[in-house]
Structure formats: C-alpha cells, structure tokens
Amino acid sequence: MDSSLHSRMASDADMAESAGDVEAVCGSRRAVLCEAVRAFNGSVSVYHHDVVNGVFTATVFVLFPLSGGDDAISMMDARGGGRRTKDEAEESAADALLSAMNVNLKVGTDDVTEQLAKLSM
C-alpha cells in the first residue's frame, strides 16, 4: 500500500504491518460502533463535544428500538476520557459505548471487528 493511500485511510482504519501470512487490521472504534449499532437497528450515532483547557471530551448517543412496541425506544450514551483532539475524544466515547453495548446488548465487538476487517479488504 503506498504511503499517500495509507495516510488518507488513517483516520478511519489503519492497516498494521504484515506478520508472515497474517495481516492485522485495526479499525476505528467509531466505525466498529457504527456496524454494531446497525446490527441492532439503532440510530446514527450522535456525538456531543466539550473542551476545557485544551482537553477534548465527547459523549456519544444512540437510540435503539425496543421490542415492546412501535414507538418504544431506548437511549444508550457513553462519555469517553479526556483527549488531545476531537477525533481522539470521539474514539474514546465510541469505545466506552461499545463496552456498554457488550454488557447490555450482548454484542460481540470482536465479531463486528472481524466483519469490518472483511469489508475493508
């Protein structure tokens, strides 16, 4: 992969160096969250940002339909840790929500990451 193509892809997914016959793919936590939310028919993820003294934080919100009725929804949200950039803060928030989904919705983030890796190839 040439360096210009790799730098264009770096914000969404980074390809790790090949190790023998196995190539590792490190996906953006935001992209993994998007796929996980889609698997549960959730809404588009919405991020709220705060910055205090140059430290960025983000909170991500997602709505999920409930099986009880047409208008029944549940909202999940998670706040990430303080980071140097807005993008890093969003990644932290996405990671926090994936952890919450893993516990509350029994989503296997490794399975979603595997599916994302297949789509990226």
N, C-alpha and C positions, 0 to 999 in steps of 0.2 A: 504494500500500500504506500503510495507516495506521500510525502510529508504534508503537501498542501491539502490533499483529501483528508488526511488524518486530522489536521487542525480544524477543518470545517466540521468534522464529526465529533470533535472532542467535547462539545457542550452537551450532546445527547447520549453518546455511548463511546466508550474508549475500548479499543482492541488492545489486549495485552500481548506481549511478545509470545511468539510460538515457543512451546517447550516440547520438542520432539514431534510426535504426531498429534498432540492435543493443543488446541488454541483456546485460551480462556477469553471470555467476553465479560466485561464489566459494564453493566447497563446503568443508566441514570436511574436513581430511585424515583424520580418523577415519572419516567417512562414506565417503570415497573408498576408504580401506583396506578397509572392510567389503565394499564392492562388488567390489574387486579380489580379495579372499580368497574371496568367494563364487564368482567366476568360475573359480577353480581348486579348488573343492570343499574349501576349507580350513575349519578350525575357527573358532569365535568367537575374536576377539582378546582376549587377557587382558593387563591392564596391572599392572605392579608399580611402586610408588611409593617414592621416598626423599625426605627433606627434611633438609637440613643448613644451618644458619644462615639459615633462611628461603628457601633456594633449592630448588625442586622439580625432581626428575628423574623420568623414567618409562622403563621398559623394556616393550616390547610383545612378546608371544609368540604365535605361530600355528603350528598343526600342519597339514601337507599330506599327503594320501595319495600314495604312490609307486606307479608302475605295475607294480612287480615282484611284488606280492602283496597279499593281503587285509590283512595286519597291518603291512605296511611303511609307515612314516610318516617324514616329515622335519619338523624343527622349524626355524623361522626366528625370529630375535629381533633387535631393534634397540633401542638406547638413544638417547634424544633428549638435547638440550642442557639446561642449567640454565635454569629459567624462574621467573617470579614466582608462578604459580598452578599447581595440579594440572592443570587443563584445558589450559593452555598447554604444560605438560610432556608431556601425552598427545598433543597435536597434533604436537609436535616428534618424539616417538617414532614416531608414525604416519607422518610424513613420511620419517623415516630408514628405516623398513621398506619403504615404497613405493619408495624409491630402490634398496634391496637387491633387492626383487622385480623391479624394472625390469631390473636387470642379470642376476639369476639365473633368473628365470622368463620373461623376455621379455614382460612385461605392459606394455602401453602405457597409462600413467596418464592421458595426455590423452584416450584413448578412453573410459576409465572415467569421467573427469570430465565428458566430453560426455554420456554416458549418464545420469549423475547429474543433470546440468542439465536433461535432457529429463524426467526423473521429477519434478523439483521444480516444473516449470511447470504 
